[in-house]
Amino acid sequence: MIKLPSAPIPSLLTLGLLLLGGCSCNTEDDDGDGVDACQDCDDADPSLGLEFTVHADDDGDGYGAAQGKPTCVDLAGWVDDSTDCNDRAAEFSPAAEETCNSFDDNCDGVIDEGCDSATP
């Protein structure tokens, strides 16, 4: 029978850090931007703080796709909004007016709301 230690078993990440010489992270805010070194993208640069998520805006309408990616800097062609329902066509966005065309123009999840079903 294997006897498990009574103390918590360290994670693989923790073990990796220990093997690499430990974590050099501290809880100080070395660059004075209000974010401690453990969470700061670059604690030597006060213009960089917490990591944030951006979303591709391929159609340039100011609304991004649902899938995002983490970054520490603003990226051209990327926005912080993730509510575009069709990022390949600027006419479909949360700011669009709904038209009777069998598409969800305004990205609210409803196709042709307010349209007469007999309208082509």
Secondary structure, DSSP 8 states (H G I E B T S, - for coil): -----SS----HHHHHHHHTT-----SS-TTSSSS-TTTBS-TT-TT--B-EEEEE-TTSSS---S-EEEESS--TTEES----S-TT-TTSSTTS---SSSS-TTSSS-SSTT--TT--
